Each structure stands twice: as structure tokens, then as C-alpha cells.
Amino acid sequence: MNPIIALIRAHAERFPHRIAIEGQGRRYTYPALCDAIAEASDLLRRKGTRCLGIVMDNGPAWAIWDLAALDAGVVCVPIGHFLSATQKRHVIDDAGIDAIVHDAGNDISVGGLPVGWEQCRTRKKGPLPSGTVKVTYTSGTTGTPKGVCLSLDAIRQVVESLLHATLASPMDRHLALLPLSVLLENLAGLYVPLLAGATVILEPLTRLGLEGSSHLDVKRMHAALHNHRPSTCILMPAMLQGLVDLLERGNHLPPPLRLAAVGGAKVSGRLIEQATRLGLPVCQGYGLSECASVVALNRVGSSQHDSVGTVLPHLEVKSADDGEILIRGHRFLGYTHTSEPVPEWWPTGDLGYLDAEGHLYILGRKRNVFITAFGRNVSPEWVEAELLAEPEVLQAAVYGEASERNIAVIASPAPAAAIDAAIARVNSRLPDYAQIHRWLRATQPFTPENGLATPNGRPRREAIAHRYL
């Protein structure tokens, strides 16, 4: 039996009245969840499904079908709503999806939840790597998502490591603030709490303040934290910045929150320090899809503000001669339809180092480093993280290749004088070669819809430069 499903069933036998999942007005005890998983799993087998796509908003149905795929031995492919129609078609063909469950119909009902069911005709390119149980699609730097094939063993190792690293317990209530189609929330926000015997709260994302892939209503998110009273959640940097701004203005911290993990992009150590001072139990982490999400995580009470934490015990990390982070123990099977062997030490494309105490520091992306006219190497993510720590700056992209003066493209509704003051504060913390000398205001936010950001919010640098520079 699948070890993840086996442990959920063990919780059902031991704690028959404990709530496993709640959301959308429904509550599922562990036995009720197991019954729903078995019902959906049996349906997948009877229909002969080999590869299942999930196109749903967060909710109990998403979790049931994802876990049913694990139980039935069916490859699961989460498909984010943030993907364009062309990208979704690419994912369907690339993974060889033969059925999709979605929340825009009522063709079948499992666990009392009606969903739409669609059989797919795909232009399949060939078999997936042997042992694939989940394909997660990364945004990359181009418009075509890349399929990362993960084994059950890779997922299990990360989940087990996170159980210990986060001190997960049956008393936890985890509120999923990110889409479950994001691997980090899928594993750390669904599997980890369920394996701990805890409760997962799954509500449609608009109720929690996230609209589309880039608009955040921080007040609604803050209200949701108070209403649902979670002990754990996962935040993107923009979410953390929004909460910090609210708390700075006198709003109250959600009472039982004990862990707010933050990742997805580089976060300024200053912002982490500010959040900690306000009482937010923030722990910055680092990961990538090829390593089944999380690679390193800070621990509550021992956070190094500029570090992404210590490496999870099933992984090894070292730096190449050029400073690129290499990782061993990732158990990544490969990309869809590529025959290239996966190297023992996976080149992450990130620059960084380990200190003497084993804390990992990420400096930025190897390919994004620019060299100024004075021969100094600058990682734009470093400067951007400092800019984003200022409340006046919502988004930023920094450039300076072969130039004497670094320039920032900034998305913000703040007056020019306020942005000038924010940049002055940032420059006071930076060495002269990394300082911002000039800035331009973006006419609209960087979003996946306008091609200026990846689905997880990272700036598409070439597209921004083409439009504004």
C-alpha cells in the first residue's frame, strides 16, 4: 500500500472523530476522508485512468482526487488556473493526460462533492520516466511549462523530513493560502499535516485574499487567518510583506499561529527580522521542483535572518567552483520526454554557500548576475529583495549590465517622492556598486497575464527590459 495513504488510514482507525479536512462548509473526519479517497480511487481504476489532471480551486475535492491518484497508482498532474489555455493544452499533451477533474461541472460525485470529468485525447509524446507518480510543471523563463517527474520515494522523503523540521503535530491546523497546484502547498500544506494527524483547511483562494495569480487582498487574508485560527501556513514574500505592513499599522497578530513558512523567492533578511520583531513566527526556506520542493528550512527560534535555513536531512548540498549550489539525494526522475540522465549532483542554477554552522545562503540566480561597467558582479535578486522590504515598493526588477549606473523598474502606486525616499534607504544599506541610481515606474504590475512575471511571481527580466528599457 502507498505509505502516505497507509498512514492516513492508520489515523482513521486510531482517531475516528478527528477532522482531517475542512472547507467550503464541509468537514471530513479521517474515516470519511479515507472513504472518499477509496471511492475516487475505485472510479479511477474502473475508468482505466493512467494520468489524471486536476484543474480546481482549493477545496476538499482537490485533496480527495490528488490522494486518490496516489492510492490508485495513477500519475497526478496538478494544473494551475494561472496557466494560459495554450499552456494548459501543452501540459495535457506533454504529460499524456487522459482524464481531467475540474470544478466547472457535476458529471460525477465523490465524497458528496460533484466535479466535472473530461476524457482527453492527447498528442502524447511518449512514456513518462518509470516510477513517476506526479508531474509538476515549472514556469521557467519561457512561456512553455517544463514537466518535472517525481517518484513516490522523492515525495515521501521530503514529507518525512518536513514532519520533523516543522514539528508537525496532531494539534496543528494548517490553512492553505497558496494554490494546491503549487508543489510546495501540495506537499508541505496537505501531505505533511495529514501525515501528522492534523487538520487541513481548504477554502477557495478568493475567500483568502488571493485573486488570480498576482492580486492579493491583504486585509482579507489577515481576516481569514483570524477566522480560521491556523497554527501553520505558507506565505509568498508579497504575502509576508503585506502582513508586516498591516501589523506595523496596529493590526493584531492571528493568535495561535506558530509557524509561517515563507519561500518562492529571495526574501530580505531585514523583512524577516521586521516580521520576527512583530511576533510573526516566520521561517524562510528554499526549494525547487527538481528536489520535490523543499531543500532547506529555518527552524522557529533559531532563524538566521539572511539564511534559508539548514538542509533537510535526506539531502546534501555543496557549492561548485563558480558558486552554483549543487544538490545530491534529490531522487528527481527527469523531465518529461527527455532522455538526458539526471546527474548525481543536481545544478540548481542558484548561487550561494553553506556557512560553518550548516546554514544555507542563496545569493541569486546564476544566469541573472550582471557585471557593471566597473567589473563588479551583482545579483539583482539581492537588490530587489532589499527594495521589496520597503512598503512603498510592490515589485521591482534591477538591471546594470555593462553600465555605470544601476536602474530599477518599479511597480508601485506610491508618489515619486516616497519611492525616492525608499530607494535612498535601500542604498544606505548597499555597497556603492549595487546601489540604484535611477528608477522607472512600471505602468502596470508584473503579472503572468501580461507576460512580465512567472506564475509564482518572479519577474521575467527580458520581457520587462524589452517593455521599459
C-alpha positions as CSV (number, residue, x, y, z in Angstrom):
1,M,0.0,0.0,0.0
2,N,1.1,3.6,-0.7
3,P,2.8,4.7,2.6
4,I,1.1,8.1,2.6
5,I,-2.3,6.6,2.2
6,A,-1.5,3.9,4.7
7,L,-0.6,6.4,7.4
8,I,-3.8,8.4,6.7
9,R,-5.8,5.2,7.2
10,A,-3.9,4.4,10.4
11,H,-5.0,7.8,11.7
12,A,-8.6,7.0,10.7
13,E,-8.5,3.8,12.8
14,R,-6.8,5.4,15.8
15,F,-8.7,8.8,15.8
16,P,-12.1,8.2,14.2
17,H,-13.5,11.5,15.3
18,R,-10.6,13.8,14.3
19,I,-11.2,16.3,11.5
20,A,-8.8,15.7,8.6
21,I,-10.1,18.4,6.1
22,E,-12.5,21.2,6.4
23,G,-13.6,23.8,4.0
24,Q,-16.4,25.1,1.8
25,G,-18.9,24.3,4.6
26,R,-17.8,20.7,4.9
27,R,-15.8,18.7,7.5
28,Y,-14.3,15.3,6.8
29,T,-13.1,13.1,9.6
30,Y,-10.2,10.9,8.9
31,P,-12.5,7.9,8.3
32,A,-14.7,10.0,6.0
33,L,-11.7,11.2,4.1
34,C,-10.5,7.6,3.6
35,D,-13.9,6.5,2.4
36,A,-13.9,9.4,-0.2
37,I,-10.3,8.5,-1.3
38,A,-11.3,4.9,-1.8
39,E,-14.4,5.9,-3.7
40,A,-12.4,8.1,-6.1
41,S,-9.6,5.6,-6.4
42,D,-12.0,2.8,-7.4
43,L,-13.6,5.1,-10.0
44,L,-10.1,5.9,-11.5
45,R,-9.4,2.1,-11.7
46,R,-12.8,1.3,-13.3
47,K,-12.3,4.1,-15.9
48,G,-8.8,2.8,-16.7
49,T,-7.2,6.2,-16.0
50,R,-3.4,6.3,-16.3
51,C,-2.7,10.1,-15.9
52,L,-5.1,12.4,-14.1
53,G,-5.1,16.2,-14.5
54,I,-6.6,18.3,-11.7
55,V,-7.9,21.8,-12.6
56,M,-9.7,23.0,-9.5
57,D,-9.6,25.8,-6.9
58,N,-8.6,24.9,-3.4
59,G,-11.1,22.8,-1.6
60,P,-11.7,19.3,-0.2
61,A,-12.4,17.9,-3.7
62,W,-8.8,18.8,-4.8
63,A,-7.3,16.9,-1.9
64,I,-9.5,13.8,-2.4
65,W,-8.7,13.4,-6.1
66,D,-5.0,14.0,-5.6
67,L,-4.8,11.4,-2.8
68,A,-7.0,9.0,-4.8
69,A,-4.5,9.2,-7.6
70,L,-1.7,8.2,-5.2
71,D,-3.9,5.3,-3.9
72,A,-4.7,4.0,-7.4
73,G,-1.2,4.3,-8.7
74,V,-2.3,6.9,-11.3
75,V,0.0,9.7,-12.3
76,C,-1.3,13.0,-11.0
77,V,-0.7,16.3,-12.8
78,P,-1.9,19.5,-10.9
79,I,-2.8,22.2,-13.5
80,G,-2.7,25.7,-12.2
81,H,-5.5,28.2,-13.1
82,F,-2.8,30.7,-13.8
83,L,-1.7,28.8,-16.9
84,S,-3.0,30.1,-20.2
85,A,-5.2,28.0,-22.5
86,T,-2.2,27.3,-24.7
87,Q,0.0,26.3,-21.7
88,K,-2.8,24.0,-20.4
89,R,-3.0,22.3,-23.8
90,H,0.7,21.8,-23.7
91,V,0.6,20.3,-20.3
92,I,-2.2,17.9,-21.3
93,D,-0.3,16.7,-24.3
94,D,3.1,16.7,-22.7
95,A,2.1,14.6,-19.7
96,G,-0.2,12.4,-21.7
97,I,-3.2,13.2,-19.5
98,D,-6.2,11.0,-20.4
99,A,-8.7,12.4,-17.9
100,I,-9.3,15.7,-16.1
101,V,-11.4,16.5,-13.0
102,H,-12.4,20.2,-12.7
103,D,-14.7,22.3,-10.7
104,A,-16.9,23.6,-13.6
105,G,-19.3,20.7,-13.8
106,N,-21.2,17.9,-11.9
107,D,-20.5,14.8,-14.0
108,I,-19.6,12.7,-11.1
109,S,-19.8,12.9,-7.3
110,V,-17.3,11.6,-4.7
111,G,-17.5,12.2,-1.0
112,G,-20.6,14.2,-1.6
113,L,-18.7,16.7,-3.9
114,P,-19.7,16.9,-7.5
115,V,-17.0,17.6,-10.1
116,G,-16.6,17.8,-13.8
117,W,-15.0,14.9,-15.6
118,E,-13.4,15.2,-19.0
119,Q,-11.8,12.5,-21.1
120,C,-8.8,13.8,-23.1
121,R,-7.4,13.0,-26.5
122,T,-3.8,13.8,-26.4
123,R,-1.0,14.1,-28.8
124,K,1.1,12.0,-26.5
125,K,4.9,12.3,-27.0
126,G,5.9,9.1,-25.3
127,P,6.0,7.4,-21.9
128,L,7.0,9.2,-18.7
129,P,10.0,8.0,-16.7
130,S,9.3,4.8,-14.9
131,G,8.2,5.4,-11.3
132,T,6.6,8.8,-12.0
133,V,3.6,9.4,-9.6
134,K,3.4,13.2,-10.0
135,V,4.3,15.7,-12.7
136,T,4.7,19.3,-11.6
137,Y,5.1,22.0,-14.2
138,T,7.6,24.8,-13.6
139,S,7.1,28.2,-15.2
140,G,10.8,28.6,-16.1
141,T,11.8,31.7,-18.0
142,T,9.8,31.0,-21.2
143,G,6.1,30.6,-21.9
144,T,6.3,26.8,-22.2
145,P,6.0,25.0,-18.8
146,K,8.5,22.2,-18.1
147,G,7.3,18.9,-16.6
148,V,9.3,17.7,-13.6
149,C,8.6,13.9,-13.0
150,L,8.7,12.9,-9.3
151,S,8.7,9.5,-7.7
152,L,6.8,8.4,-4.6
153,D,10.1,8.0,-2.8
154,A,11.2,11.6,-3.6
155,I,7.8,12.9,-2.3
156,R,7.9,10.6,0.8
157,Q,11.4,11.7,1.8
158,V,10.6,15.4,1.6
159,V,7.3,14.9,3.6
160,E,9.0,12.9,6.3
161,S,11.8,15.4,6.6
162,L,9.3,18.3,6.9
163,L,7.3,16.4,9.6
164,H,10.4,16.7,11.8
165,A,11.7,20.1,10.7
166,T,8.3,21.8,11.2
167,L,7.5,19.9,14.5
168,A,4.1,19.0,12.9
169,S,1.7,17.6,15.4
170,P,-2.0,16.3,15.6
171,M,-2.9,19.6,17.2
172,D,-2.0,21.6,14.1
173,R,-4.5,23.4,11.9
174,H,-2.9,24.3,8.5
175,L,-4.6,27.0,6.3
176,A,-3.6,26.6,2.7
177,L,-3.1,30.1,1.4
178,L,-1.4,29.1,-1.8
179,P,-2.9,27.1,-4.7
180,L,-2.7,23.3,-4.1
181,S,-1.4,23.1,-7.7
182,V,1.8,24.7,-6.3
183,L,4.0,21.7,-5.3
184,L,5.1,23.4,-2.0
185,E,1.5,23.7,-0.8
186,N,0.6,20.3,-2.1
187,L,3.4,18.5,-0.1
188,A,4.0,20.8,2.9
189,G,0.4,22.1,3.2
190,L,-1.6,18.9,2.5
191,Y,0.6,15.8,2.9
192,V,2.6,16.9,6.0
193,P,-0.4,17.9,8.2
194,L,-2.4,14.8,7.2
195,L,0.6,12.5,8.0
196,A,0.8,14.3,11.3
197,G,-2.8,13.6,12.0
198,A,-3.7,17.3,11.9
199,T,-6.4,19.3,10.2
200,V,-6.1,21.0,6.8
201,I,-8.3,24.0,6.0
202,L,-9.1,24.2,2.3
203,E,-11.1,27.2,1.1
204,P,-11.4,28.8,-2.3
205,L,-8.5,31.2,-2.7
206,T,-10.6,34.3,-3.3
207,R,-12.0,33.9,0.2
208,L,-8.5,34.1,1.5
209,G,-7.4,37.2,-0.4
210,L,-5.7,35.7,-3.5
211,E,-7.3,36.6,-6.8
212,G,-5.8,35.2,-10.0
213,S,-2.1,34.6,-9.7
214,S,-0.9,38.0,-8.7
215,H,-3.6,40.1,-6.9
216,L,-3.5,40.0,-3.1
217,D,-6.1,41.5,-0.7
218,V,-4.0,41.5,2.4
219,K,-6.9,42.6,4.7
220,R,-9.0,39.6,3.5
221,M,-6.0,37.3,4.1
222,H,-5.5,38.7,7.6
223,A,-9.2,38.3,8.4
224,A,-9.1,34.7,7.2
225,L,-6.1,34.0,9.5
226,H,-8.2,35.3,12.4
227,N,-11.4,33.5,11.3
228,H,-9.8,30.0,10.8
229,R,-7.2,30.4,13.5
230,P,-4.5,28.2,11.9
231,S,-1.3,27.2,13.7
232,T,0.7,26.9,10.4
233,C,0.6,28.5,6.9
234,I,2.9,29.0,3.9
235,L,3.5,32.5,2.5
236,M,5.0,34.0,-0.6
237,P,7.2,37.1,0.0
238,A,4.5,39.5,-1.1
239,M,2.1,38.0,1.4
240,L,4.7,38.4,4.2
241,Q,5.3,42.0,3.3
242,G,1.6,42.7,3.3
243,L,1.1,41.1,6.8
244,V,4.1,43.1,8.1
245,D,2.6,46.3,6.8
246,L,-0.7,45.6,8.4
247,L,0.9,44.7,11.8
248,E,3.0,47.9,11.6
249,R,-0.3,49.8,11.3
250,G,-1.6,48.3,14.6
251,N,-3.5,45.3,13.4
252,H,-3.3,42.2,15.6
253,L,-1.4,39.0,15.0
254,P,-3.5,35.9,14.5
255,P,-3.4,34.3,17.9
256,P,-2.4,30.6,17.5
257,L,-0.1,30.9,14.6
258,R,3.2,29.1,15.5
259,L,4.8,28.7,12.0
260,A,4.6,30.9,8.9
261,A,7.0,29.3,6.3
262,V,8.0,31.7,3.6
263,G,9.5,30.8,0.2
264,G,9.2,31.1,-3.5
265,A,11.7,33.9,-4.0
266,K,14.5,35.5,-2.1
267,V,13.4,37.4,1.0
268,S,15.3,40.3,2.5
269,G,16.8,39.4,5.9
270,R,15.6,42.8,7.0
271,L,12.0,41.9,6.3
272,I,12.4,38.6,8.2
273,E,13.8,40.5,11.1
274,Q,11.0,43.0,11.0
275,A,8.4,40.2,10.9
276,T,10.0,38.4,13.8
277,R,10.1,41.6,15.9
278,L,6.3,42.0,15.3
279,G,5.8,38.5,16.6
280,L,5.3,36.7,13.3
281,P,6.8,33.2,13.6
282,V,8.5,33.4,10.2
283,C,10.8,30.7,8.9
284,Q,12.4,31.3,5.5
285,G,13.0,28.2,3.3
286,Y,14.4,27.3,-0.1
287,G,13.5,24.6,-2.6
288,L,13.0,23.7,-6.2
289,S,10.7,21.3,-8.1
290,E,13.5,19.0,-9.1
291,C,14.1,18.3,-5.5
292,A,10.4,17.7,-4.8
293,S,10.1,21.2,-3.4
294,V,11.8,22.0,-0.1
295,V,15.6,21.7,0.2
296,A,16.3,23.8,3.3
297,L,14.3,25.5,6.1
298,N,14.9,27.7,9.1
299,R,13.5,26.5,12.4
300,V,11.4,28.5,14.8
301,G,13.6,30.1,17.4
302,S,16.8,29.5,15.5
303,S,16.2,31.5,12.4
304,Q,19.2,33.2,10.7
305,H,17.5,36.1,9.0
306,D,19.6,36.2,5.8
307,S,19.8,32.4,5.6
308,V,17.2,30.0,4.0
309,G,17.9,27.5,6.9
310,T,19.6,24.2,7.2
311,V,19.4,21.5,4.6
312,L,16.8,18.7,5.1
313,P,18.5,15.5,6.3
314,H,17.9,13.4,3.2
315,L,19.8,15.9,1.0
316,E,23.4,17.0,0.6
317,V,24.5,20.5,-0.6
318,K,27.8,21.9,-1.9
319,S,29.0,24.8,-3.9
320,A,30.7,24.5,-7.3
321,D,33.8,26.4,-8.1
322,D,31.7,29.2,-9.6
323,G,29.4,29.4,-6.6
324,E,26.5,27.4,-8.0
325,I,24.6,25.3,-5.5
326,L,24.7,21.6,-6.2
327,I,22.3,19.1,-4.5
328,R,22.6,15.3,-4.1
329,G,19.8,13.0,-2.9
330,H,17.0,14.7,-4.9
331,R,15.5,11.5,-6.4
332,F,14.3,13.5,-9.4
333,L,13.4,11.2,-12.3
334,G,13.9,13.7,-15.1
335,Y,11.8,16.0,-17.3
336,T,9.0,14.8,-19.5
337,H,10.2,13.2,-22.7
338,T,13.9,13.9,-22.3
339,S,16.4,11.1,-22.3
340,E,19.2,13.0,-20.6
341,P,20.4,11.2,-17.4
342,V,19.9,13.1,-14.2
343,P,23.3,14.0,-12.7
344,E,24.1,12.8,-9.2
345,W,24.7,16.4,-8.1
346,W,21.9,18.5,-9.5
347,P,23.0,22.0,-10.7
348,T,20.3,24.3,-9.3
349,G,21.2,27.5,-11.2
350,D,21.3,29.3,-7.9
351,L,24.4,30.9,-6.4
352,G,25.0,30.5,-2.7
353,Y,27.1,28.9,0.1
354,L,26.9,27.0,3.3
355,D,28.4,28.6,6.5
356,A,30.3,26.8,9.1
357,E,27.2,26.0,11.1
358,G,25.4,24.5,8.1
359,H,23.1,27.4,7.2
360,L,22.5,27.8,3.5
361,Y,22.6,31.3,1.9
362,I,21.2,32.0,-1.5
363,L,22.6,35.0,-3.4
364,G,20.6,34.8,-6.6
365,R,20.2,33.1,-9.9
366,K,23.4,32.3,-11.8
367,R,22.1,33.4,-15.1
368,N,20.7,36.7,-13.8
369,V,24.0,38.1,-12.4
370,F,25.1,41.2,-14.2
371,I,28.6,42.8,-14.4
372,T,28.7,46.6,-14.0
373,A,31.0,48.8,-16.1
374,F,33.4,48.7,-13.2
375,G,33.6,44.9,-13.3
376,R,31.6,44.2,-10.2
377,N,29.2,41.2,-10.1
378,V,25.7,42.0,-8.8
379,S,22.9,39.6,-8.2
380,P,19.7,41.5,-9.0
381,E,17.7,39.3,-6.6
382,W,19.7,40.7,-3.7
383,V,19.0,44.3,-4.5
384,E,15.3,43.5,-5.4
385,A,14.8,41.8,-2.0
386,E,16.0,45.0,-0.3
387,L,13.7,47.1,-2.4
388,L,10.8,44.9,-1.7
389,A,11.4,45.2,2.1
390,E,10.2,48.8,1.7
391,P,6.4,49.2,1.8
392,E,6.4,51.7,-1.0
393,V,7.8,49.1,-3.5
394,L,5.4,46.4,-4.6
395,Q,7.5,44.9,-7.4
396,A,11.0,45.6,-8.7
397,A,13.4,44.5,-11.5
398,V,17.0,45.7,-11.4
399,Y,19.5,46.0,-14.3
400,G,23.1,47.2,-14.7
401,E,24.9,45.0,-17.3
402,A,28.0,46.9,-18.6
403,S,26.6,50.1,-17.1
404,E,28.0,52.7,-14.7
405,R,24.5,53.3,-13.2
406,N,22.1,50.6,-12.0
407,I,18.4,51.1,-12.9
408,A,15.3,49.7,-11.3
409,V,11.9,49.2,-12.9
410,I,9.4,49.6,-10.0
411,A,5.7,48.8,-9.9
412,S,4.0,50.9,-7.2
413,P,1.2,53.4,-6.7
414,A,3.2,55.4,-4.2
415,P,4.2,59.0,-5.1
416,A,7.6,59.5,-6.7
417,A,8.9,61.3,-3.7
418,A,8.0,58.3,-1.5
419,I,9.8,55.9,-3.8
420,D,12.8,58.2,-3.9
421,A,13.0,58.0,-0.1
422,A,12.6,54.3,-0.1
423,I,15.4,53.9,-2.6
424,A,17.6,56.2,-0.5
425,R,17.0,54.0,2.5
426,V,17.9,50.9,0.5
427,N,21.0,52.5,-1.0
428,S,22.2,53.3,2.6
429,R,22.3,49.5,3.2
430,L,24.0,48.6,0.0
431,P,27.7,48.9,-1.2
432,D,28.1,51.6,-3.9
433,Y,28.4,49.2,-6.8
434,A,24.9,47.7,-6.0
435,Q,23.1,50.9,-5.4
436,I,20.2,52.1,-7.5
437,H,21.0,55.3,-9.4
438,R,17.8,55.7,-11.5
439,W,14.3,54.2,-11.5
440,L,11.4,54.0,-13.9
441,R,7.8,53.4,-12.9
442,A,6.1,50.4,-14.5
443,T,2.7,51.3,-16.0
444,Q,1.1,48.1,-14.7
445,P,2.1,45.3,-12.2
446,F,4.2,42.4,-13.4
447,T,1.8,39.5,-13.9
448,P,1.7,36.2,-15.8
449,E,-1.2,37.6,-17.7
450,N,0.8,40.4,-19.3
451,G,3.9,38.2,-19.6
452,L,6.0,40.2,-17.1
453,A,6.1,37.6,-14.3
454,T,6.2,33.9,-13.8
455,P,3.2,32.2,-12.2
456,N,5.0,32.3,-8.8
457,G,5.6,36.0,-9.1
458,R,9.2,36.1,-10.3
459,P,9.9,38.9,-12.8
460,R,10.5,37.9,-16.4
461,R,13.6,40.1,-16.8
462,E,13.9,40.1,-20.6
463,A,10.2,41.0,-21.1
464,I,10.4,43.8,-18.6
465,A,13.5,45.2,-20.1
466,H,12.0,45.0,-23.6
467,R,9.0,47.0,-22.5
468,Y,10.6,49.6,-20.3
469,L,14.3,50.0,-21.1
